[in-house]
Amino acid sequence: MRHLAVCQGEFAKTSVLRSRLLKAARDWFADNAFMEIQVPHITGATGSCEWFPNAMPVAMFDQKGAERDMFLRQTGQLYLEAFTVAHNRVFTIGPSFRQERKVTDRHLCEFTLIEFEGRDFELDGLMDNVEALIKKMYQSANELSPGELMGKYVAEPFNRITYAEAVAILKGHGFSVAYGDDFGNSEELTLCRILNGLPTFVTHYPSDPRPKEGGVIKFFSMKRDNGVTLCCDLLLPDAGESVGGAVREGSPVTCKKQFQESYMYDHLTERGVDPAQFDWYFDVLGHSDGQSSGCGIGFERVVQSILAEETSHPSIKAAIELPRSPEYLVP
């Protein structure tokens, strides 16, 4: 049982590593004028990411005693966007909950999500900030236990390629992928391996609001331009996609239209959830000037990429002491 392994010190190095990395992240935020914000863990549908069926329901009661369906948050993004209007650069670190139904080496039902948002940078600046923050954590890991991989990741610039370039690279290495397809973990790891074994940003994914099955789906609030989304994913060696970020759509009219065209809207109505739950967010957009940019960083995947210094192809379950996933629900 994992709780006994924790008592016996089997995960002591993991606990120390996680603590050091979170401190490094908070230090970086403090040094770069980001304010820490606490966002709700219990939300309406607005706490969901692009795939609403993964939302984890929780029952609550309103002031009249009537039961209402709420959800454990997947993301605090929309709340952070509201805080940027008053404070510009903000961040939050907390749990994200997703109703994963399959046992994999890459997914957890509860994981730690680092999110930040700001109004004085767009896509290139967002990637600069993500890279600097991840390097800060890698540097902290390298100070704790020096290694070749961490030294390389800190010293060398991360790759930056477009989604179209990524498709061409994968095709050139024997993968059967077409423009519009979503990448699986094998494709993500291959891109990092081909590109000098370094963390790799992939940008400008297609903006099709209703792609075919297996196609790229991006959150409706991401800004679109000429058929592409102003977004980036960061792929980490031995972990794959670990960061997702984008420039946000600042127009409430455009954003609401993108919402109504999205699968998210369909999923809400199919489940009987009122899409008007998002009206407060569109109201925020109507009272702000321009848009923000931001991202979510899967902390356990950062840890997973660090564990590869000592273990080949580590599981994400090794990146946290007491994992929450279908096969680890006790204690």
SEGUDO-669183 format. One record per residue: x, y, z of N, C-alpha, C, O in turn. Coordinates in steps of 0.001 Angstrom, whole numbers, plus 500000, padded with zeros to 6 digits. Layout:
BEGIN
     nu     nv     nw    cau    cav    caw     cu     cv     cw     ou     ov     ow
      X      Y      Z      X      Y      Z      X      Y      Z      X      Y      Z
...
This chain:
BEGIN
     nu     nv     nw    cau    cav    caw     cu     cv     cw     ou     ov     ow
 500846 498802 500000 500000 500000 500000 500882 501250 500000 501919 501282 500663
 500468 502277 499254 501306 503459 499125 501486 504191 500461 502546 504770 500702
 500467 504176 501331 500608 504902 502589 501707 504298 503461 502390 505019 504189
 501879 502975 503387 502957 502345 504143 504315 502677 503519 505304 502871 504227
 504349 502739 502194 505591 503117 501519 506004 504539 501897 507191 504834 502034
 505005 505419 502064 505294 506786 502501 505874 506768 503916 506866 507442 504193
 505255 505998 504804 505741 505903 506184 507164 505378 506246 507959 505816 507077
 507480 504445 505370 508793 503812 505371 509847 504612 504610 510994 504181 504495
 509462 505770 504094 510418 506659 503453 510707 506364 502002 511642 506923 501430
 509905 505478 501383 510169 505118 499995 510025 506309 499057 510681 506364 498017
 509166 507267 499423 508941 508425 498562 509533 509704 499151 509135 510810 498784
 510488 509541 500070 511078 510717 500722 511751 511637 499709 511597 512855 499792
 512497 511078 498752 513164 511908 497745 512148 512628 496869 512367 513769 496462
 511026 511950 496579 509971 512579 495779 509372 513765 496528 509138 514822 495941
 509123 513588 497824 508543 514676 498617 509479 515876 498677 509037 517018 498553
 510767 515621 498866 511746 516716 498910 511812 517420 497558 511844 518649 497493
 511834 516634 496476 511888 517214 495137 510667 518082 494871 510805 519208 494394
 509473 517578 495171 508250 518329 494936 508268 519643 495726 507902 520694 495200
 508690 519575 496972 508731 520773 497810 509692 521802 497238 509380 522992 497199
 510861 521349 496794 511853 522266 496221 511333 522907 494940 511538 524099 494711
 510662 522119 494108 510165 522649 492838 509063 523682 493051 509029 524702 492362
 508170 523427 493992 507099 524389 494252 507656 525681 494839 507173 526770 494528
 508670 525557 495687 509310 526767 496212 509986 527539 495079 509904 528766 495026
 510655 526817 494173 511316 527476 493049 510297 528211 492179 510551 529322 491715
 509134 527575 491962 508091 528207 491157 507593 529485 491828 507457 530520 491175
 507320 529412 493128 506825 530605 493833 507890 531700 493867 507567 532884 493772
 509151 531311 494002 510223 532313 493959 510260 533006 492601 510429 534222 492516
 510098 532212 491532 510115 532810 490199 508944 533778 490024 509109 534869 489479
 507777 533377 490481 506618 534264 490366 506856 535566 491132 506542 536647 490633
 507410 535462 492342 507673 536663 493138 508684 537577 492436 508541 538799 492448
 509697 536973 491831 510731 537761 491147 510215 538415 489870 510831 539349 489357
 509086 537929 489357 508571 538437 488082 507199 539093 488214 506421 539146 487262
 506921 539595 489426 505759 540461 489689 504412 539766 489500 503442 540409 489098
 504335 538464 489785 503057 537753 489757 502513 537648 491185 503243 537305 492115
 501234 537944 491341 500561 537843 492636 499850 536495 492755 499178 536064 491818
 499995 535829 493904 499310 534551 494096 497845 534794 494457 497528 535631 495301
 496964 534044 493799 495517 534162 493984 494967 532783 494347 495404 531768 493805
 493998 532760 495274 493286 531513 495561 491977 531518 494780 491173 532442 494907
 491770 530495 493985 490531 530389 493203 489690 529243 493749 490228 528353 494406
 488381 529243 493493 487518 528197 494040 487888 526801 493528 488310 526631 492384
 487719 525813 494403 487891 524415 494005 486556 523799 493604 486524 522792 492896
 485465 524392 494050 484126 523950 493658 483551 525019 492753 483452 526180 493152
 483171 524648 491543 482768 525628 490544 481532 525148 489782 481053 524029 489969
 481039 526025 488927 480089 525598 487921 480862 525020 486744 482022 524632 486885
 480230 524966 485607 480876 524418 484419 482064 525256 483980 482891 524792 483195
 482162 526503 484482 483257 527386 484075 484605 526920 484595 485639 527450 484189
 484612 525942 485482 485879 525393 485950 486368 524248 485097 487328 523570 485463
 485721 524016 483955 486073 522894 483089 487010 523330 481977 487038 524500 481593
 487782 522368 481460 488632 522614 480299 487840 522292 479030 486610 522310 479045
 488543 521998 477932 487852 521857 476653 486987 520606 476553 486151 520512 475654
 487169 519633 477465 486415 518382 477357 485557 518210 478601 485992 517597 479576
 484333 518752 478574 483466 518795 479742 483112 517415 480303 482924 517309 481515
 483008 516335 479487 482684 515029 480070 483665 514557 481140 483338 513657 481914
 484859 515145 481200 485821 514773 482245 485604 515535 483549 486333 515318 484517
 484610 516424 483588 484343 517172 484819 483872 516222 485913 483111 515290 485649
 484326 516460 487140 484005 515589 488272 482892 516240 489099 483130 517267 489734
 481688 515672 489105 480547 516323 489764 480594 516229 491284 481139 515283 491853
 480006 517236 491922 479836 517238 493368 478499 517928 493653 478194 518954 493045
 477700 517375 494570 476387 517943 494881 476527 519041 495929 477237 518888 496923
 475831 520158 495682 475750 521232 496662 474296 521673 496766 473452 521262 495970
 474015 522515 497756 472641 522957 497991 472596 524479 498001 473433 525130 498625
 471610 525041 497302 471496 526493 497260 470806 527016 498515 470496 526244 499422
 470563 528339 498571 470024 528959 499780 468609 528501 500100 468140 528688 501223
 467916 527898 499121 466565 527378 499358 466572 525888 499682 465519 525276 499861
 467773 525313 499756 467878 523903 500092 467766 522967 498901 467732 521749 499070
 467708 523528 497692 467599 522699 496496 468992 522213 496073 469966 522965 496110
 469058 520951 495675 470335 520388 495260 470725 520911 493881 469895 520985 492975
 471993 521270 493736 472500 521755 492462 473786 521010 492104 474614 520707 492963
 473922 520732 490834 475138 520076 490365 476254 521095 490205 476127 522067 489461
 477341 520857 490911 478558 521650 490759 479678 520683 490393 479447 519486 490225
 480887 521210 490273 481991 520373 489821 483271 520765 490549 483468 521927 490905
 484139 519775 490763 485480 520073 491238 486263 520657 490074 486196 520139 488960
 486990 521708 490314 487578 522470 489218 488661 521693 488483 489452 520963 489079
 488666 521877 487175 489776 521424 486356 490785 522554 486169 491991 522317 486102
 490282 523774 486087 491150 524928 485861 490587 526158 486563 489374 526310 486709
 491490 527025 486990 491079 528312 487552 491246 529435 486553 491200 530608 486925
 491441 529095 485284 491783 530084 484256 490822 531261 484192 491258 532412 484200
 489520 530993 484129 488576 532096 483927 488556 533027 485133 488380 534236 484983
 488737 532466 486330 488829 533318 487520 490087 534177 487461 490048 535367 487776
 491206 533571 487056 492448 534332 486965 492325 535462 485952 492839 536558 486173
 491640 535194 484836 491451 536251 483844 490753 537462 484461 491101 538607 484173
 489758 537191 485318 489060 538296 485978 490017 539075 486882 489965 540304 486919
 490890 538375 487612 491830 539049 488506 492857 539874 487740 493364 540862 488272
 493177 539491 486500 494164 540270 485748 493687 541689 485459 494499 542593 485264
 492374 541882 485433 491843 543222 485153 492316 544198 486230 492612 545358 485944
 492383 543717 487462 492799 544583 488571 494293 544487 488871 494899 545466 489307
 494893 543316 488642 496258 543096 489133 497270 542719 488055 498447 542545 488372
 496862 542586 486810 497724 542197 485703 498264 540778 485894 497597 539821 485501
 499429 540618 486474 500077 539305 486552 499645 538551 487813 499876 539008 488933
 499015 537388 487612 498523 536593 488733 498830 535119 488475 499036 534698 487337
 498854 534343 489568 499035 532896 489433 498316 532177 490554 497955 532777 491566
 498113 530890 490362 497552 530044 491409 498158 528659 491287 498491 528213 490189
 498299 527981 492415 498794 526611 492458 497811 525804 493295 497569 526129 494458
 497251 524766 492714 496273 523976 493460 495874 522724 492706 496397 522452 491626
 494945 521958 493271 494557 520695 492650 493636 520891 491442 492821 521812 491396
 493794 520011 490486 492882 519923 489342 492301 518523 489342 493012 517549 489589
 491001 518420 489065 490308 517135 489137 489733 516774 487771 489054 517587 487143
 490003 515563 487317 489468 515099 486034 488995 513655 486182 489665 512818 486787
 487849 513397 485624 487222 512075 485743 487833 511118 484723 487200 510776 483724
 489066 510689 484982 489726 509735 484094 489152 508345 484334 488990 507918 485478
 488846 507645 483249 488209 506333 483363 489133 505172 483016 488769 504008 483188
 490329 505490 482527 491278 504457 482133 492543 504569 482966 492932 505659 483385
 493177 503434 483200 494457 503409 483893 495554 503615 482862 495695 502814 481939
 496332 504678 483009 497454 504944 482106 498648 505391 482944 498514 505674 484135
 499809 505451 482313 501010 505945 482987 501135 507458 482878 502136 508028 483314
 500116 508126 482293 500231 509558 482022 499157 510398 482708 499266 511624 482740
 498120 509759 483258 496981 510531 483734 496671 510257 485203 496856 509145 485699
 496197 511293 485881 495739 511215 487256 494357 511856 487339 494023 512737 486547
 493568 511410 488292 492257 512031 488518 492377 513315 489347 491511 514187 489285
 493445 513417 490110 493753 514648 490844 495241 514922 490665 496074 514044 490893
 495565 516134 490259 496964 516493 490106 497140 517963 490448 496164 518700 490589
 498382 518380 490581 498691 519759 490938 498858 520582 489668 499633 520225 488781
 498129 521678 489592 498162 522535 488414 498706 523907 488797 498205 524554 489716
 499732 524337 488081 500279 525685 488226 499732 526518 487070 499945 526178 485906
 499035 527597 487381 498448 528430 486327 498864 529881 486530 498918 530371 487658
 499156 530557 485435 499401 531988 485536 498797 532709 484343 498567 532125 483284
 498550 533989 484548 497854 534809 483553 498381 536237 483667 498699 536699 484762
 498473 536928 482542 498925 538309 482575 498473 539070 481344 498088 538471 480340
 498521 540407 481424 498021 541257 480337 499129 542012 479603 498836 542777 478683
 500380 541818 479982 501451 542575 479339 502368 541689 478504 503523 542041 478264
 501862 540549 478063 502591 539693 477131 501585 538911 476296 500467 538643 476735
 502003 538549 475083 501166 537708 474226 501886 536386 473995 502567 535914 474906
 501772 535766 472826 502223 534383 472683 503727 534224 472899 504149 533349 473655
 504540 535055 472248 505987 534919 472421 506399 535179 473865 507231 534462 474421
 505812 536207 474466 506115 536508 475861 505639 535414 476792 506295 535114 477789
 504494 534813 476475 503986 533703 477271 504989 532556 477259 505302 531991 478307
 505497 532207 476069 506469 531111 475988 507763 531470 476709 508381 530616 477345
 508177 532744 476611 509364 533178 477371 509167 532928 478860 510065 532427 479536
 507988 533279 479369 507708 533105 480793 507636 531629 481179 508185 531229 482205
 506965 530826 480367 506874 529395 480654 508271 528778 480691 508604 528031 481610
 509077 529096 479689 510425 528527 479619 511254 528940 480837 511943 528112 481433
 511186 530206 481199 511961 530672 482352 511508 529986 483639 512338 529621 484472
 510197 529809 483807 509672 529162 485008 510089 527691 485065 510542 527218 486107
 509940 526968 483955 510320 525551 483934 511820 525403 484169 512253 524510 484898
 512615 526282 483551 514066 526235 483775 514406 526489 485244 515336 525886 485780
 513660 527372 485888 513885 527633 487312 513649 526363 488129 514405 526069 489055
 512616 525620 487792 512353 524373 488501 513417 523329 488177 513875 522612 489066
 513808 523243 486913 514864 522304 486535 516179 522649 487242 516908 521757 487676
 516475 523938 487354 517697 524349 488035 517669 523927 489501 518681 523491 490050
 516494 524062 490134 516348 523646 491524 516556 522143 491665 517187 521685 492618
 516019 521372 490709 516211 519923 490734 517676 519576 490543 518184 518648 491172
 518356 520311 489683 519766 520037 489411 520644 520377 490609 521657 519720 490847
 520261 521390 491353 520999 521726 492572 520806 520652 493635 521716 520371 494415
 519625 520059 493664 519335 519008 494626 520090 517731 494282 520629 517062 495163
 520125 517397 492992 520788 516176 492528 521311 516422 491124 520591 516185 490153
 522547 516892 490990 523085 517262 489681 523025 516116 488672 523326 514967 488996
 522627 516452 487435 522538 515446 486389 522692 516057 485021 522509 517261 484840
 523028 515224 484061 523283 515693 482700 522034 516271 482049 522091 517318 481402
 520897 515581 482222 519671 516043 481570 519254 517417 482067 518988 518318 481272
 519196 517578 483398 518750 518852 483945 519707 519973 483556 519278 521085 483251
 520993 519677 483569 521962 520686 483146 521736 521120 481709 521852 522301 481380
 521407 520142 480843 521143 520436 479437 519881 521276 479289 519871 522252 478538
 518808 520901 480004 517545 521629 479873 517672 523069 480360 517029 523968 479818
 518504 523288 481385 518688 524644 481911 519537 525478 480957 519274 526665 480763
 520547 524864 480367 521524 525611 479575 521053 525931 478162 521408 526978 477620
 520264 525051 477556 519933 525214 476143 518508 525741 475957 517617 525401 476735
 518287 526565 474936 516930 527089 474699 515981 525990 474254 516365 525072 473529
 514735 526097 474699 513716 525138 474279 513407 525344 472788 513527 526451 472263
 513011 524262 472129 512594 524347 470730 511245 525059 470621 510430 525008 471543
 511018 525727 469476 509716 526328 469175 509388 526027 467720 510072 526500 466812
 508337 525235 467499 507900 524904 466152 506392 525072 466069 505700 525007 467085
 505880 525287 464862 504439 525361 464683 503849 523957 464574 504560 522986 464318
 502558 523875 464768 501868 522594 464604 502091 522047 463196 502347 520854 463039
 501998 522897 462164 502202 522454 460784 503605 521884 460604 503781 520871 459927
 504608 522532 461208 505967 522016 461143 506086 520682 461861 506802 519789 461407
 505385 520544 462985 505420 519284 463722 504838 518144 462893 505385 517041 462888
 503738 518399 462195 503133 517374 461337 504129 516945 460255 504283 515754 459987
 504800 517919 459636 505769 517605 458579 506935 516781 459128 507395 515846 458474
 507409 517124 460320 508518 516376 460929 508100 514941 461203 508844 514005 460910
 506923 514770 461758 506448 513417 462086 506232 512581 460830 506574 511399 460799
 505670 513192 459803 505501 512471 458533 506852 512020 457991 506979 510913 457468
 507851 512872 458114 509178 512546 457630 509858 511440 458401 510873 510897 457965
 509289 511103 459567 509851 510016 460375 508883 508841 460489 508927 508072 461450
 508007 508718 459488 507209 507516 459362 505878 507497 460080 505208 506464 460095
 505469 508614 460681 504187 508651 461372 503063 508953 460391 503218 509771 459485
 501949 508295 460576 500781 508531 459733 499895 509578 460406 498940 509246 461108
 500226 510832 460179 499466 511931 460759 499066 512887 459650 499800 513075 458680
 497906 513484 459800 497420 514473 458844 497175 515778 459579 496974 515788 460794
 497193 516878 458842 496909 518174 459448 495511 518142 460066 494537 517788 459402
 495427 518506 461314 494163 518469 462050 494106 517366 463083 493276 517413 463991
 494991 516353 462961 495028 515269 463939 495638 515755 465249 496544 516589 465254
 495130 515224 466356 495752 515488 467645 496941 514554 467802 496930 513449 467259
 497962 514975 468531 499132 514138 468736 498936 513257 469960 498389 513701 470970
 499377 512020 469872 499424 511133 471020 500774 511239 471706 501657 511964 471248
 500932 510511 472811 502169 510593 473571 503381 510153 472760 504467 510713 472912
 503201 509157 471900 504319 508684 471080 504822 509794 470157 506028 509996 470019
 503894 510505 469530 504281 511606 468652 504965 512725 469442 505949 513303 468981
 504439 513025 470633 505022 514090 471456 506456 513768 471862 507345 514612 471749
 506676 512541 472334 508014 512150 472762 508978 512092 471585 510155 512428 471714
 508457 511655 470422 509302 511584 469224 509760 512973 468798 510918 513150 468418
 508874 513955 468855 509254 515322 468484 510395 515818 469373 511353 516413 468877
 510299 515579 470677 511374 516001 471578 512672 515272 471247 513743 515879 471226
 512575 513975 470989 513781 513180 470712 514459 513655 469427 515680 513806 469383
 513665 513889 468388 514216 514318 467104 514880 515686 467224 515917 515941 466612
 514274 516554 468012 514752 517935 468117 515740 518068 469279 515545 518861 470201
 516783 517283 469205 517926 517369 470125 517583 517000 471561 518284 517402 472490
 516500 516231 471751 516161 515765 473090 515813 516870 474058 516049 516739 475259
 515248 517971 473552 514956 519133 474392 513452 519369 474523 512686 518945 473657
 513018 520041 475596 511623 520487 475673 511258 521286 474427 512059 522070 473918
 510037 521075 473946 509641 521636 472649 508261 522281 472718 507280 521628 473076
 508192 523566 472374 506911 524242 472220 506351 523930 470833 507069 523989 469834
 505058 523599 470785 504339 523474 469519 503241 524543 469538 502439 524604 470469
 503218 525377 468505 502318 526532 468499 501342 526485 467324 501485 525674 466409
 500352 527368 467372 499435 527615 466257 498728 526342 465773 498817 525961 464606
 498033 525708 466700 497218 524553 466350 496001 524996 465539 495620 526165 465593
 495381 524073 464783 494172 524426 464027 493065 524914 464956 492986 524513 466117
 492217 525781 464425 491149 526370 465247 489769 525822 464906 488763 526450 465236
 489699 524674 464257 488418 524065 463914 487623 523800 465187 488070 523019 466027
 486444 524432 465360 485685 524248 466601 485049 522861 466725 484701 522436 467827
 484895 522157 465603 484282 520833 465642 485091 519858 464773 484618 519405 463732
 486299 519547 465209 487120 518631 464415 486542 517229 464431 485737 516882 465295
 486966 516430 463462 486561 515027 463434 487112 514317 464670 487963 514857 465378
 486621 513107 464922 487097 512332 466060 488610 512161 465976 489146 511777 464936
 489288 512450 467079 490734 512360 467083 491426 513625 466629 492652 513670 466530
 490626 514675 466346 491201 515934 465893 491524 516856 467051 491147 516602 468195
 492229 517930 466734 492649 518905 467738 491450 519692 468244 490685 520243 467453
 491287 519744 469554 490250 520566 470180 490948 521559 471112 491685 521156 472012
 490717 522838 470897 491269 523863 471763 490136 524650 472419 489082 524869 471822
 490379 525067 473658 489368 525737 474466 488804 526949 473718 489541 527675 473050
 487510 527155 473836 486824 528176 473025 487312 529591 473299 487147 530469 472452
 487908 529833 474462 488327 531200 474801 489676 531570 474206 490127 532702 474382
 490332 530654 473509 491617 530965 472890 491417 531822 471635 490478 531608 470868
 492304 532782 471442 492194 533688 470302 492566 532956 469013 493521 532181 468976
 491801 533215 467967 492020 532564 466673 492391 533602 465620 491996 534765 465695
 493175 533136 464621 493620 534049 463569 493875 533247 462301 494791 532425 462256
 493068 533481 461273 493255 532833 459967 493374 531306 460065 494277 530704 459483
 492458 530702 460802 492396 529247 460842 493295 528575 461852 493292 527349 461963
 494076 529365 462602 494913 528771 463643 494612 529438 464974 494033 530523 465029
 495014 528770 466041 494811 529262 467391 496127 529843 467899 497187 529249 467703
 496062 530985 468542 497271 531605 469090 497582 530938 470436 497326 531486 471507
 498144 529737 470328 498327 528897 471504 499665 528176 471436 500348 528188 470412
 500020 527551 472544 501237 526742 472598 501053 525597 473577 500418 525748 474621
 501612 524461 473227 501777 523344 474161 503269 523153 474358 504040 523285 473408
 503686 522845 475576 505081 522504 475813 505180 521003 476031 504566 520455 476947
 505956 520344 475180 506208 518914 475285 507517 518714 476034 508537 519296 475663
 507501 517903 477078 508706 517623 477839 509193 516214 477545 508384 515288 477478
 510495 516033 477369 511024 514681 477169 510610 513760 478312 510630 514153 479479
 510237 512533 477965 509839 511495 478923 508515 511779 479618 508113 511022 480502
 507825 512857 479239 506522 513155 479829 505490 513520 478769 504316 513181 478918
 505901 514204 477703 504965 514640 476678 504354 515987 477027 504958 516791 477736
 503147 516224 476521 502489 517517 476743 502336 517780 478236 501720 516990 478951
 502894 518883 478698 502888 519202 480122 502364 520604 480407 501991 520910 481539
 502334 521450 479392 501865 522834 479538 500969 523161 478355 501298 522846 477211
 499846 523788 478629 498989 524312 477571 498702 525769 477838 498293 526127 478942
 498910 526622 476840 498690 528041 477048 498208 528722 475784 498231 528135 474703
 497769 529968 475926 497239 530680 474765 497041 532149 475084 497004 532567 476241
 496915 532911 474013 496377 534270 474094 494864 534120 474190 494281 533305 473473
 494226 534881 475049 492778 534764 475247 492024 535692 474286 492516 536759 473916
 490853 535272 473902 489988 536119 473080 489386 537199 473969 488677 536897 474929
 489673 538468 473645 489230 539561 474498 487846 540095 474201 487275 540803 475030
 487283 539774 473032 485964 540286 472681 484876 539372 473235 484865 538181 472924
 483947 539904 474059 482888 539046 474586 481979 538509 473484 481471 537394 473597
 481769 539276 472431 480908 538824 471329 481552 537667 470595 480909 536644 470358
 482816 537817 470233 483531 536756 469525 483683 535522 470399 483501 534397 469934
 484016 535735 471671 484226 534603 472573 482929 533823 472777 482941 532593 472803
 481808 534536 472923 480531 533850 473106 480155 533065 471853 479602 531969 471947
 480451 533621 470691 480180 532908 469436 481017 531633 469375 480508 530575 469003
 482304 531727 469739 483161 530546 469735 482664 529510 470744 482741 528307 470491
 482159 529972 471875 481579 529085 472880 480379 528331 472302 480279 527114 472458
 479486 529035 471649 478279 528410 471104 478583 527451 469961 477774 526572 469662
 479740 527608 469316 480154 526712 468234 480937 525500 468735 481243 524596 467957
 481261 525473 470020 482185 524473 470542 481477 523201 470987 480267 523193 471212
 482250 522127 471110 481730 520890 471689 481345 521092 473146 480443 520424 473652
 482027 522013 473823 481700 522312 475205 480218 522667 475339 479537 522179 476241
 479725 523516 474442 478321 523934 474478 477401 522723 474322 476409 522596 475039
 477734 521833 473383 476934 520625 473178 476935 519757 474422 475889 519260 474840
 478105 519574 475012 478218 518712 476182 477393 519250 477345 476778 518479 478082
 477378 520573 477511 476588 521166 478586 475108 520897 478382 474424 520441 479298
 474612 521177 477186 473186 521020 476934 472769 519551 476991 471676 519234 477461
 473634 518656 476516 473319 517232 476583 473199 516753 478024 472438 515830 478315
 473941 517371 478911 473945 516958 480312 472933 517751 481134 472777 517513 482331
 472255 518683 480497 471259 519474 481201 471830 520606 482019 471168 521116 482922
 473066 521012 481713 473697 522137 482409 473440 523403 481601 473661 523430 480390
 472973 524447 482272 472622 525688 481594 473885 526399 481086 474739 526760 481895
 474027 526610 479774 475201 527331 479254 475329 528751 479789 476395 529361 479699
 474220 529284 480358 474271 530639 480926 475218 530707 482118 475511 531800 482603
 475708 529553 482607 476705 529576 483672 477953 530356 483256 478704 530828 484110
 478173 530492 481951 479353 531208 481460 479101 532707 481286 480016 533441 480914
 477877 533172 481548 477571 534585 481284 478441 535529 482106 478803 536607 481635
 478781 535128 483341 479605 536010 484172 480972 536237 483522 481552 537317 483638
 481481 535206 482837 482783 535331 482192 482713 536302 481014 483601 537136 480837
 481661 536191 480215 481513 537132 479106 481310 538557 479625 481708 539524 478977
 480693 538675 480790 480524 539985 481421 481885 540570 481809 482129 541764 481634
 482771 539712 482340 484129 540145 482671 484832 540675 481422 485471 541727 481462
 484712 539944 480317 485363 540373 479077 484827 541732 478625 485568 542544 478071
 483546 541972 478864 482953 543235 478462 483393 544414 479312 483202 545568 478929
 483988 544121 480476 484422 545193 481374 485945 545289 481443 486487 545935 482340
 486630 544656 480510 488092 544708 480506 488583 545309 479197 487826 545457 478237
 489843 545646 479182 490444 546271 478006 491441 545290 477393 492467 544988 478002
 491148 544796 476203 492045 543838 475557 491900 542450 476134 490825 542077 476602
 492986 541671 476104 492917 540308 476573 494170 539957 477364 495164 540682 477346
 494095 538835 478052 495254 538328 478776 495835 537149 477999 495284 536724 476983
 496946 536635 478489 497522 535391 478003 497917 534581 479224 498269 535142 480262
 497860 533266 479100 498201 532455 480258 498286 530986 479928 498142 530574 478777
 498525 530200 480973 498740 528763 480751 498460 527961 482006 498295 528508 483096
 498411 526636 481822 498346 525687 482918 499499 524714 482778 499752 524196 481690
 500200 524462 483876 501367 523580 483895 501048 522377 484763 500780 522520 485956
 501076 521192 484170 500864 519965 484933 502106 519659 485753 503102 519170 485220
 502051 519945 487044 503237 519854 487899 503804 518434 487927 505020 518250 487863
 502931 517432 488023 503435 516054 488089 504181 515662 486816 505098 514843 486874
 503810 516223 485681 504534 515900 484456 505913 516555 484439 506853 516005 483865
 506036 517715 485061 507365 518304 485221 508215 517384 486105 509369 517099 485787
 507637 516927 487208 508352 515996 488091 508710 514724 487334 509828 514222 487449
 507761 514204 486559 507995 512994 485771 509194 513160 484844 510011 512247 484717
 509305 514315 484196 510434 514545 483286 511758 514592 484034 512798 514238 483479
 511728 515025 485288 512941 515077 486104 513343 513678 486560 514532 513360 486610
 512364 512841 486891 512654 511484 487343 513352 510662 486264 514000 509660 486569
 513222 511084 484993 513883 510369 483897 515402 510454 484004 516111 509706 483331
 515911 511361 484845 517356 511438 485072 517883 510126 485654 519029 509742 485419
 517014 509439 486423 517448 508207 487081 516685 506973 486612 517178 505854 486755
 515481 507159 486049 514635 506030 485664 514162 506205 484228 513638 507262 483874
 514337 505192 483406 513882 505270 482017 512363 505178 481951 511770 504265 482526
 511733 506113 481258 510279 506152 481058 509510 506032 482377 508741 505086 482548
 509701 506963 483308 508989 506892 484582 507492 507103 484415 507057 507848 483537
 506714 506453 485252 505263 506654 485268 504943 507919 486048 505673 508297 486963
 503851 508566 485681 503431 509748 486428 503050 509375 487863 503038 510240 488739
 502739 508099 488115 502386 507659 489470 503595 507729 490408 503444 507748 491629
 504803 507768 489817 506009 507911 490636 506275 509363 491004 507130 509645 491843
 505546 510287 490380 505781 511714 490576 504991 512287 491739 505109 513474 492041
 504186 511459 492398 503382 511913 493534 503262 510757 494522 503163 509596 494126
 503273 511089 495805 503318 510042 496819 502040 509210 496873 502097 507981 496927
 500896 509876 496859 499610 509186 496970 498762 509516 495747 497904 510396 495817
 498985 508828 494626 498284 509165 493392 496793 508879 493473 496358 507915 494103
 496024 509738 492822 494577 509519 492676 494346 509108 491214 494424 509940 490309
 494070 507850 491001 493774 507320 489673 492942 506069 489879 492828 505584 491005
 492350 505529 488800 491404 504432 488992 491932 503261 489811 491156 502607 490507
 493244 502977 489746 493770 501833 490491 494327 502235 491858 494793 501375 492605
 494285 503526 492195 494789 504008 493479 493727 504876 494146 493874 506097 494201
 492680 504271 494644 491612 505056 495293 491579 504852 496798 490743 505448 497477
 492468 504023 497336 492577 503803 498779 494051 503880 499115 494859 503307 498385
 494448 504563 500189 493562 505191 501180 493082 506553 500674 492327 507237 501365
